[in-house]
Amino acid sequence: MDDIVKAALKKWPNVPNCHGWLGLDARGDWYMRDDQAQAAGPFPQVKGSRITHGKLIDFINRNYEADEHGAWFFQNGPQRVYLELEAAPWVLGVQREGESFKVDTHTRQVVSEVRGAWLDEQGRLFLETELGLGVVRSMDMDAAASAVEAGVWDPQDIAFAELPQRFAYCLHPRPAAAAQA
């Protein structure tokens, strides 16, 4: 977490959390979801506006983490902006490097260990890593398929609906009051 964010948390400790305004799609792109996008439908059916500003993306990436309930957020100064996730908390890139494969996250963290692999009913490949569960970007499925064919990963079938509970993450976090309603 950035030092400026830590300082803002100390200065303003009771800023309310924000829900529904930011989404992460299965390609690793961030989306702003204003009132109009939220009213038009749920994420990812209605994504909103893709964030393209490099420094903003870097800031979000550096301040992206999960709470104790598996709800992922971006710490924006003193405010937690909870994320709408299309598939998983991590979006993974896979690149072939000689006879091995490099995996990294949408936040540019290098994955050092893949502990398991799953295929959902849509044919999406999910990898369990030391960071948590991630979905492989569609544009990297050729390299990922090579890893599977080489026996590096042995994907097991799983229903997408089972993944959030099994791997303790939340696709659509809601405020505590709304969750109880």
N, C-alpha and C positions, 0 to 999 in steps of 0.2 A: 504494500500500500504506500502511496506517495506520502512524503512528509507533510506536504500542504494539506492533504486530506486528514491526516492524523491531527494536525493543528486545528482544523475546522471542527473536528469531532469534539475536541476539548473545549473549544470556544462556544459551540452550540450543540450541547449533548442531547437535546430533546426535540429535534426536528422530525416531523412525521415521515414515515416511510411512503414511498411512491409505488404504485402497482399498475401494471398494464401499459406503461409508456415506452418500454424498451423490449425488443425481441431479438432472439438469436436464431437464425434459420439453420437448416442442415448443411448449408454451404459455408457456414462460418461468417455470414454477413450480419451486421447489427442493423436493426430497424427502429426508427422513432415512430411511435404510435400515438398520434395526437387524438383529441376527442373524436374527430370525424372518423378516423381509422378504427378506433375502439367501438364506436357506435355501428360501424358497417359490418362488423363481425369479429369472431375470435381469431387469434393468431394460431396457425399460420395462414388460414384461409384469406384473411386480410392482413397483409404484412405492415403496411404503412410506408414510410419513406426510408430508403436505404441510406445509411450513413456512409459518406465517401471521404470525409475530411480525415486525412491521415493522422494528424495530431490528436484529434478527438478519439479516433479508433485506438490509438496507442494508450491514451489516458484510460479509456474504458478497460482495455486489456490488462493494464497494470493494476487496476482496482476492482477486479472481478473475483468474487469468492462466494462461498456458500455459508448459510447460517446453520444452526444446530438441527434444523428440521429438513435439511436438504433443499432448501429454496435458494436459488442462486441470485445474486444481486451485483450491481455496480455501485460502489461506494462513491457517490458524487458529493464531495465535501462532507457536510454533516448529514446528508440524506442518503438512505439506502433506496436504490431504484431496483425493485425486484423484476426479474427477467421472465418473459414468456419464452419458453424453449420449444422449438419445433420437434426435436428428437432426443437430445441428450445435452448434458452440461458442457461437454467438450466436442468440438468438431475437429476431426483428425485428418491430417495430410499424411500420405504414404508415398515415399520415394524409394526407388531401387538404388542401392549403392553397391555395385558389383554383385556379389552373391548374397548380400544382406539387404535389409530394408530399414529405412529411417522413418520414424513416426514422430510427428510434432502436432501441437494443438493450434487452434485458431488464434491463440494469444502468443504464439511463437515459443512455447515451452517445448523442450525436447522430451519425448517419452523414453524412459530407459527400460521399461518392462511391460510387455503385453502378457497378461495373466489368463485371458480367455477371449473367445470370439463367438459371436452369435449372428445369425441371419434372421431378420424378421419376415413377416408375410409379404412385405413389399420388396424384398430382396436387398434391403439395406444391411450393410455390415457394421456391427458394433464391436468395439474392442474394450475390454476391461484393462485399465492401466493402473499404475501406482497413483495416478492423479484422480482416477474414477472412470466412469463409463463415457465413451465417446463414439460418435457415429463417423464413419469414414466418408469424406466428401465424395460426391459422385464423380468428380473429375479425377480422382485418384484411385478409382476402382480397378483400373487396368493393372496398376502396380500391386494393389491389394490382392487381386486375383492371382497374380504371379506368386505372391507370398503363400496363398492357400495352396496353389498347385505344387509349390516347392515343399509343402508340409510344415511351413513355419507356423501357420495357424490352422486349427481344425474347427471351423465354425459349427456350432450346434444351432438347431432351429429353436426359435422362441417367438411367442406372440409379442408384438410391440407393447400391448397393454400391460404386460408383466414386467417390463424393464424398470419403470420408475420405482415400483415397490421393491423389487429385487435389489436394485442398486441405490436405493434411498435418495432419490431426487424428485423434485416437483416440477412438472411441466408448466403449470399455471398457478403460481402462488397468489393467494388472496389475503387481504387484511384479516387479522384474527376475528374481528367482529363479523365480517362477511362469511368466514369459514364456519362459524358457529351457527349462522342463520340457516 
